[in-house]
């Protein structure tokens, strides 16, 4: 077997999907793709990464993406950055120039080890280490905290014959993170001695399916559940409020509690870190090693589901827990009405959200749908559309809710949906520009209000489209289960 055949054979133990946008350095590798691996072409390298991330969100299998040397990888940096922050395990196989000529730096050459925002970069130097590199790359991507790993494959090595490398085919697993009983007892004692407790829940609740345990715990100790700022997955099936985007505003809310419990969450994923947090009364439970070592409060590495099950056995029921009033985020009334109506029609569709101006409004209403709500933690625009397509390719049903500005970061993704006959529903909330910026600026400027017509772009890619201000009947049309690609653009009143 040659190297490419061995690579495909090895990755097939983990997934049967691959996404990419090939160039010259990838052709020798892709030539040997077996029929058992389904390859989905994207018209932009970054979109391939986004689709790969979406496929993982459905099937929980590592995403595999093949990119074109230095130019293709550079096109994808924003998506890779988002995958790093979202803790999405991706194996990025990058074509590289001829292995014996890299010091000469021909066109397409780059030192991939200098690429930021990946967990690891592994350069294949010869045929004997190619399969080892793929194996290490997959295991590194899946290890906690999961994330993207780059493996470079020089095109001259891809077709070299080599004896099959003897590497175990067992799927990578990681030992569950648990706490010793005496540590759990200490945490329970702090909870029992506190009169007012706030819970801040995050994406790890959804990742470890700890929703039921979280609700039971919240009810037993009489605590509200706040969602972490900028959450990427449903933090709870019951959200009392989403923490705001400013650290100072978070302080005003949480400093009034005797104890703050961060369960599978972080407080630092804010846009404006305008104050330090008051960390004397915070206890954090997380599986994320990187998050764990960065904080100045008590932080413990533990599976949140395990923690909640164990702590429930140790805490006392609090019938008279001190109630502290709090103010929720302001919502856009028009968008709130649209989203509430949409929620009634949703069934098993996963929602992919990318509406910077209305993020909290939509999250307040749809963010409690466990395993069926996704956004990104990085603030990156252009992610939701390809991610929703990757999710649908993997076998799920998806609805993208996106702003008119965000849509234009990755419109080429629609070609993949049309070309491979993927069912897709897209809802564009058109506020005639960058409302998320206009609402924060204290001046007017034409560069804050680019007027576009996303539905015309979608129509060119073969979607059924509707543009409207009368949204009720059209949302019904959008959500009809008729196996079609539909695109609804709603003009939001000023």
C-alpha positions, 0 to 999 in steps of 0.5 A: 500500500502507498502512504495515501492509501494507508492514511485513508484506511486509518482515518476511516476507523474514525469517520467516513467524511472529509471536507476540502478545497484541493490544490496541486499539492493535494492531488496525489493524496486525493487520487487514492480516496476510497469510495467509503470516504465521502469527500465534500467540496467547498469553494473556499478553504475556510468553509471546508473547515466550518463544515467539518466542525458542523459534522462533528457537532452532529456525529461527535466524530473528529472532523477531517479536512484537507487544505491546500498548502500555505494559501489554503491554510491561510484562507482558513485561519479564522475558522481554525481560530474558532475551532480552537476556542470552541474546543472542536476536534479537527484533523487538518491535513495540509498538502506541502511542497516536495519534502526535499526542496523545502529549504529552497522555499518554492511557491506554496511553502510555509513553516506550518509550525508558526501557525497559531491557534492549533493544538499541534503542528506535525510535519511529515518528513518521510514515509515511515512516519506518515501514519504515525503523524496521522495517529498522533494528530487524531489523538491530540485533537481528541484529547482534552481540551479538544481542538484542531491539529495540522498534519502536513503531507508533502506531495512527493511522499503521498504516493510512496509505497511503504509497508503497513505501519502497525498502529492500534486501530482502537478509538482514542478514549480519555479517562473520566475526570473525577474528584476525590470524596474529601474534595466533594465534601469540602465543596458541599460544605461551602454550598451548605454554609452559603445563604445565596448561591448563583450557578453559571452554566456553560457549554460543557453541560451540553457536551456531557449531557448534564442538563437533568442533573443541573436542573435538579441541583439548582432546584435543591439549593434554590439557585438561579441559573445564569448562562455563561457569556457568548455560549456556544452550546445550550448551557441549560434547559432552563436559563434565568438570564444570560450574563452580559458582554461586559465584565463590569456588568457581570460583577454587578450581578454576581458579587451580590451572591455569597457563592458563585458556582461555575459549572462547565463554564467560564466568565472570561469569554466577554467582549469587554474585559473592563474590570477584574472579577471578584474571585474570592467567592467563586468555585469552578468545575471544568474539564478544560485543562487550559481554563483550569490553570488560568483562573485565580479562584478555586478551580477543579478538573472534573466531569460536570455530570459526575460532579453534579451527581455526587454533589447532589448527594451531599448538599442540603435542600435550601427552602429559604435561599435568599432571592436576589433580583437581577435585570435581564438583557434588553431584547429587540421586540421584533426579533423576539416575536419572530423567534418566539413564533419560530420556536413553536414550529421547531422540531428536531432541527438544530439552530445555528446562530450568527446574529451579532446584533440580536445574539442574546435575544435569540439565545434567551429563547432558543438557547435552552434546546439541549444538543440543538443550539449552536453558535461560536465562542470566538465572535468569528463571522462566517461560521454558522452557514458552513457549520449548519451544512456540515451538520446536515451532511452528517445526517442532522436537520439544521436551521441557520439564523444569520444576519445580513452582514454575517451572511456575506462572509461565507455565501459560497457555502450554499454551492455545496448544499446545492451541489450535493442536494442537501436539505437546508433552511436559512433565515436571514434577519436583515437590518440593512447593515451592521446593527451590532456596530451602529448600536454601539457607535456614537456617530453615523457613517456609511460604512456601518450600513452596507445595503445588500440583498442576500436572497438574490445570492441564494437564488443564484445558488439554486435556493427557493427564496422569499424576501418579506416584512410579513413574516408569519406566513413565510416562517411557516413556509420555511419550516415545512418539511418538504426536503428542499433548500429554502431561504427566507429573508426578513427585513427588520424594521428600524 
